[in-house]
Amino acid sequence: MKSPVIKRSIVIAGHKTSVSLEDAFWRGLKDIAVGRRTTLSDLVASIDSGRRHGNLSSAIRLFVLDYFQAHTDGNGERGNGDGDQGDGPKSHRRLVAMGSVADAPALRPE
């Protein structure tokens, strides 16, 4: 049976590293990068620089999860865009409290 976790190489901050993620997290990460008009490498670099402990793959999973939770209405449906969906900074503070990302504005869901 093939593992659902796929290891991919990515260049961040000028050095090559590998990250193991499920396809759903890779797709989510790419969607976030496109939405923010940034490169995948730059987005991963910002996640990497903000994590306090744990491995990069875990930090990426938590970031993607937090991003999409902040952009739903609480029932798994996308919010209507008027700011009433998830509270991005509150969700971000929850991740900071867990020690997964630093309190950096670049990592807050938009």
C-alpha positions as CSV (number, residue, x, y, z in Angstrom):
1,M,0.0,0.0,0.0
2,K,1.4,3.4,-1.0
3,S,1.8,6.0,1.8
4,P,-0.5,9.0,1.5
5,V,2.5,11.1,2.7
6,I,4.7,12.4,-0.1
7,K,8.2,13.8,0.4
8,R,9.0,16.8,-1.8
9,S,12.0,19.0,-2.0
10,I,11.7,22.8,-1.7
11,V,14.3,25.6,-1.6
12,I,13.8,27.9,1.3
13,A,16.1,30.7,2.3
14,G,18.6,29.5,-0.3
15,H,18.9,25.9,0.9
16,K,17.2,22.8,-0.3
17,T,15.1,20.8,2.3
18,S,12.5,18.1,2.1
19,V,9.0,18.2,3.5
20,S,6.6,15.3,3.8
21,L,3.0,16.2,3.5
22,E,-0.2,14.6,2.3
23,D,-1.5,15.8,-1.1
24,A,-4.4,17.7,0.5
25,F,-2.0,19.9,2.5
26,W,0.2,20.5,-0.6
27,R,-2.8,21.7,-2.5
28,G,-4.0,23.9,0.3
29,L,-0.5,25.4,0.7
30,K,-0.3,26.1,-3.0
31,D,-3.8,27.7,-2.9
32,I,-2.8,30.0,-0.1
33,A,0.4,31.0,-1.9
34,V,-1.6,31.8,-5.1
35,G,-4.1,33.8,-3.0
36,R,-1.4,35.8,-1.4
37,R,0.5,36.3,-4.7
38,T,3.7,34.8,-3.3
39,T,5.8,31.8,-4.2
40,L,5.4,28.5,-2.4
41,S,9.1,28.8,-1.3
42,D,8.5,32.2,0.2
43,L,5.4,31.0,2.1
44,V,7.2,28.0,3.5
45,A,10.1,30.1,4.4
46,S,7.8,32.4,6.5
47,I,6.3,29.4,8.2
48,D,9.7,28.0,8.8
49,S,11.1,31.2,10.3
50,G,8.1,31.5,12.6
51,R,7.9,28.1,14.1
52,R,9.2,27.7,17.7
53,H,9.6,24.0,17.8
54,G,8.4,20.9,16.0
55,N,9.2,19.9,12.5
56,L,8.5,21.9,9.4
57,S,6.0,19.4,8.0
58,S,3.9,19.7,11.2
59,A,4.1,23.5,11.2
60,I,2.9,23.6,7.6
61,R,0.0,21.3,8.4
62,L,-1.1,23.5,11.3
63,F,-0.7,26.6,9.2
64,V,-2.9,25.2,6.4
65,L,-5.5,23.9,8.9
66,D,-5.6,27.3,10.7
67,Y,-5.9,29.2,7.4
68,F,-8.9,27.2,6.2
69,Q,-10.6,27.1,9.6
70,A,-10.4,30.9,9.7
71,H,-12.0,31.1,6.2
72,T,-15.0,29.0,7.0
73,D,-18.3,29.9,8.8
74,G,-17.9,27.2,11.5
75,N,-19.9,24.6,9.5
76,G,-17.2,23.8,7.0
77,E,-18.6,26.2,4.5
78,R,-16.6,29.1,3.0
79,G,-17.4,32.4,4.7
80,N,-19.2,35.2,2.8
81,G,-16.1,37.5,2.8
82,D,-17.6,40.1,5.1
83,G,-15.4,39.3,8.0
84,D,-17.9,37.3,9.9
85,Q,-16.3,33.9,9.2
86,G,-13.3,32.8,11.3
87,D,-11.4,35.2,13.4
88,G,-7.9,35.0,11.8
89,P,-5.9,36.7,14.5
90,K,-7.7,34.7,17.2
91,S,-7.0,31.4,15.4
92,H,-3.4,32.6,14.9
93,R,-3.0,33.2,18.6
94,R,-4.3,29.7,19.3
95,L,-1.5,28.3,17.1
96,V,1.1,30.6,18.8
97,A,-0.1,29.4,22.2
98,M,0.6,25.8,20.9
99,G,4.1,26.9,19.9
100,S,3.6,26.1,16.2
101,V,4.2,29.6,14.7
102,A,5.6,32.9,15.9
103,D,3.3,35.9,16.2
104,A,4.3,37.3,12.8
105,P,1.8,39.3,10.7
106,A,2.9,37.5,7.5
107,L,1.6,34.2,8.9
108,R,-1.9,35.5,9.9
109,P,-4.7,34.3,7.6
110,E,-6.0,37.1,5.4
